[in-house]
Amino acid sequence: MREVELKAVVPDEADARAHLARAGAVSVFSGTLADRRYDTVSRALRARDEVLRLRVQRNGAGVRAVLEFKGPTRILDGFKTREETGSEVVDADALDGILRALGYEVTREVDRHVAVFTVAGAMVRLEQYPRMDLLVEVEGEPACIEAAIAVLGIPRDTFTTDALSAFARRYEARTGDRAALCQRELAGDYRFRLDDA
C-alpha cells in the first residue's frame, strides 16, 4: 500500500477542530498512539531508510496493535510517499519479545494523544506529543490531501514532507526547550536519537 502524507504545526487547535466540524469531518479515533521503532544493532534498516514499527492505539473502546514495515521515503510532486505494509497483532508484548529475540531493539519511542478524522476523502490526525507543538498529519491521495488542508484553514505553505525530527528541532530552536517525543523523554530520559524519530 502507498502512504502519501504532509504534516504541519497547528497554530490553533480549537480553530482547526471548528473547521473540521463545519466541514462535516467524521471522528474515527481519539486516544493514545504509541510507536516503537525497531532496528538491528548496526542500524541496517535506518541505513536503507526503512522502518519496522509496532504501533499501539488505546482508548476507552480497547487496544489495537499493528506491526508495520515502511519502505524508503520518496518525495513525489511535493508529497511524502512510502510503500507500507502492516498486519494487526493480537499480543503486542509477545511480538515485542519475538522481535527482540530475533536481534531487533527499540531505537525510538514516540508517544502522543491523537484525534483522527476523515474529511474530503483524507485522514486528518491531530497529534499532541508530551512536549512539542501540536502537529497535524494529512494522509490520502494528493487531491484529497489538498482538499482536507483547505478545510483545516491552516496555510498551505506550512505543510511539509519533513520528518518528525525536523519539527522537533524547530520547536527546540524557537522555544529553547528540549522536545519530548515520548513519556520517557518527558521524565528526562533521552536515550533515543532525535534522528530516529
BATORLO-758287 format. One record per residue (C-alpha): residue number from 1; residue in three letters; x, y, z. Coordinates in nm, 2 decimals. Last residue first. Layout:
N
- NUM,ALA,X,Y,Z
...
! end
This chain:
197
- 197,ALA,1.21,0.99,1.50
- 196,ASP,1.55,0.81,1.46
- 195,ASP,1.72,1.15,1.41
- 194,LEU,1.63,1.25,1.76
- 193,ARG,1.84,0.97,1.89
- 192,PHE,1.70,0.78,2.18
- 191,ARG,1.83,0.76,2.54
- 190,TYR,1.68,1.10,2.64
- 189,ASP,1.55,1.00,2.98
- 188,GLY,1.43,1.33,3.14
- 187,ALA,1.08,1.22,3.25
- 186,LEU,0.93,1.39,2.94
- 185,GLU,1.18,1.19,2.75
- 184,ARG,1.04,0.86,2.88
- 183,GLN,0.69,0.97,2.80
- 182,CYS,0.78,1.01,2.43
- 181,LEU,0.85,1.28,2.18
- 180,ALA,0.99,1.53,2.44
- 179,ALA,1.13,1.84,2.28
- 178,ARG,1.40,2.03,2.46
- 177,ASP,1.31,2.38,2.55
- 176,GLY,1.47,2.69,2.39
- 175,THR,1.14,2.78,2.25
- 174,ARG,1.20,2.85,1.88
- 173,ALA,1.51,2.64,1.83
- 172,GLU,1.36,2.35,2.03
- 171,TYR,1.04,2.36,1.83
- 170,ARG,1.23,2.38,1.50
- 169,ARG,1.43,2.07,1.61
- 168,ALA,1.12,1.88,1.70
- 167,PHE,0.96,1.96,1.36
- 166,ALA,1.27,1.84,1.19
- 165,SER,1.28,1.52,1.39
- 164,LEU,0.92,1.44,1.29
- 163,ALA,1.03,1.41,0.93
- 162,ASP,0.96,1.69,0.68
- 161,THR,0.73,1.65,0.38
- 160,THR,0.58,1.99,0.45
- 159,PHE,0.26,2.18,0.52
- 158,THR,0.32,2.55,0.62
- 157,ASP,0.27,2.67,0.27
- 156,ARG,-0.09,2.55,0.27
- 155,PRO,-0.19,2.80,0.55
- 154,ILE,-0.40,2.63,0.81
- 153,GLY,-0.78,2.66,0.75
- 152,LEU,-0.84,2.29,0.81
- 151,VAL,-1.08,2.25,0.52
- 150,ALA,-0.82,2.36,0.26
- 149,ILE,-0.58,2.11,0.40
- 148,ALA,-0.85,1.84,0.36
- 147,ALA,-0.90,1.93,-0.01
- 146,GLU,-0.52,1.93,-0.07
- 145,ILE,-0.49,1.59,0.09
- 144,CYS,-0.78,1.46,-0.12
- 143,ALA,-0.61,1.57,-0.44
- 142,PRO,-0.29,1.41,-0.33
- 141,GLU,-0.44,1.07,-0.23
- 140,GLY,-0.46,1.01,0.14
- 139,GLU,-0.29,1.14,0.46
- 138,VAL,-0.30,1.46,0.65
- 137,GLU,-0.08,1.49,0.96
- 136,VAL,-0.15,1.77,1.20
- 135,LEU,0.10,1.87,1.47
- 134,LEU,0.06,2.02,1.81
- 133,ASP,0.40,2.17,1.90
- 132,MET,0.63,1.98,2.14
- 131,ARG,0.63,1.83,2.49
- 130,PRO,0.44,1.51,2.56
- 129,TYR,0.33,1.50,2.19
- 128,GLN,-0.02,1.61,2.07
- 127,GLU,-0.11,1.48,1.73
- 126,LEU,-0.41,1.59,1.53
- 125,ARG,-0.47,1.33,1.26
- 124,VAL,-0.65,1.40,0.93
- 123,MET,-0.74,1.11,0.70
- 122,ALA,-0.84,1.21,0.35
- 121,GLY,-1.15,1.17,0.13
- 120,ALA,-1.27,1.53,0.19
- 119,VAL,-1.28,1.46,0.57
- 118,THR,-1.19,1.17,0.79
- 117,PHE,-1.09,1.24,1.15
- 116,VAL,-0.83,1.12,1.40
- 115,ALA,-0.76,1.28,1.74
- 114,VAL,-0.43,1.18,1.88
- 113,HIS,-0.25,1.17,2.21
- 112,ARG,0.12,1.11,2.17
- 111,ASP,0.40,0.87,2.23
- 110,VAL,0.70,0.80,2.01
- 109,GLU,0.97,0.55,2.12
- 108,ARG,1.29,0.51,1.91
- 107,THR,1.56,0.25,1.86
- 106,VAL,1.38,-0.05,2.02
- 105,GLU,1.60,-0.35,1.96
- 104,TYR,1.60,-0.62,1.70
- 103,GLY,1.80,-0.94,1.73
- 102,LEU,1.54,-1.20,1.66
- 101,ALA,1.48,-1.25,2.03
- 100,ARG,1.40,-0.88,2.05
- 99,LEU,1.14,-0.91,1.77
- 98,ILE,0.98,-1.21,1.93
- 97,GLY,0.96,-1.03,2.27
- 96,ASP,0.80,-0.73,2.11
- 95,LEU,0.55,-0.96,1.94
- 94,ALA,0.46,-1.11,2.28
- 93,ASP,0.40,-0.76,2.42
- 92,ALA,0.19,-0.66,2.13
- 91,ASP,-0.05,-0.95,2.16
- 90,VAL,-0.32,-0.99,1.89
- 89,VAL,-0.13,-0.81,1.61
- 88,GLU,-0.29,-0.64,1.31
- 87,SER,-0.08,-0.65,1.00
- 86,GLY,0.12,-0.40,0.80
- 85,THR,0.25,-0.29,0.47
- 84,GLU,0.38,0.05,0.36
- 83,GLU,0.54,0.19,0.05
- 82,ARG,0.64,0.55,0.12
- 81,THR,0.54,0.89,-0.02
- 80,LYS,0.60,1.24,0.12
- 79,PHE,0.42,1.48,-0.12
- 78,GLY,0.57,1.76,-0.33
- 77,ASP,0.51,1.60,-0.66
- 76,LEU,0.67,1.28,-0.54
- 75,ILE,0.91,1.29,-0.24
- 74,ARG,1.03,0.94,-0.17
- 73,THR,1.08,0.79,0.17
- 72,PRO,1.23,0.43,0.18
- 71,GLY,1.00,0.14,0.27
- 70,LYS,0.77,0.11,0.57
- 69,PHE,0.71,-0.21,0.76
- 68,GLU,0.42,-0.22,1.00
- 67,LEU,0.31,-0.42,1.31
- 66,VAL,-0.03,-0.32,1.43
- 65,ALA,-0.18,-0.31,1.78
- 64,ARG,-0.54,-0.22,1.88
- 63,VAL,-0.64,-0.16,2.24
- 62,GLY,-0.99,-0.10,2.38
- 61,ALA,-1.30,0.11,2.34
- 60,GLY,-1.20,0.35,2.61
- 59,ASN,-0.89,0.44,2.42
- 58,ARG,-0.56,0.28,2.31
- 57,GLN,-0.35,0.27,2.00
- 56,VAL,-0.04,0.05,1.97
- 55,ARG,0.20,0.08,1.68
- 54,LEU,0.49,-0.16,1.63
- 53,ARG,0.73,-0.02,1.37
- 52,LEU,0.99,-0.15,1.13
- 51,VAL,1.11,0.15,0.93
- 50,GLU,1.32,0.16,0.62
- 49,ASP,1.56,0.45,0.52
- 48,ARG,1.82,0.19,0.40
- 47,ALA,2.07,0.29,0.66
- 46,ARG,1.79,0.31,0.92
- 45,LEU,1.70,-0.05,0.85
- 44,ALA,2.06,-0.17,0.90
- 43,ARG,2.10,0.01,1.23
- 42,SER,2.41,-0.20,1.33
- 41,VAL,2.23,-0.31,1.65
- 40,THR,1.93,-0.41,1.43
- 39,ASP,1.62,-0.19,1.42
- 38,TYR,1.29,-0.15,1.59
- 37,ARG,1.06,0.15,1.61
- 36,ARG,0.80,0.16,1.90
- 35,ASP,0.50,0.38,1.83
- 34,ALA,0.24,0.47,2.09
- 33,LEU,-0.09,0.63,2.00
- 32,THR,-0.32,0.74,2.27
- 31,GLY,-0.69,0.82,2.24
- 30,SER,-0.94,0.96,1.99
- 29,PHE,-1.05,0.77,1.68
- 28,VAL,-1.28,0.79,1.38
- 27,SER,-1.42,1.14,1.42
- 26,VAL,-1.61,1.23,1.10
- 25,ALA,-1.55,1.57,0.94
- 24,GLY,-1.87,1.75,0.84
- 23,ALA,-1.69,2.06,0.70
- 22,ARG,-1.81,2.28,0.99
- 21,ALA,-1.67,2.02,1.24
- 20,LEU,-1.33,2.02,1.07
- 19,HIS,-1.31,2.40,1.07
- 18,ALA,-1.41,2.41,1.44
- 17,ARG,-1.14,2.15,1.51
- 16,ALA,-0.87,2.36,1.34
- 15,ASP,-0.99,2.67,1.53
- 14,ALA,-0.98,2.50,1.86
- 13,GLU,-0.63,2.36,1.79
- 12,ASP,-0.48,2.70,1.69
- 11,PRO,-0.13,2.72,1.53
- 10,VAL,-0.13,2.35,1.42
- 9,VAL,0.22,2.27,1.30
- 8,ALA,0.22,2.09,0.97
- 7,LYS,0.25,1.75,0.81
- 6,LEU,0.20,1.60,0.46
- 5,GLU,0.12,1.25,0.35
- 4,VAL,0.11,0.97,0.10
- 3,GLU,0.13,0.61,0.21
- 2,ARG,0.12,0.35,-0.08
- 1,MET,0.00,0.00,0.00
! end
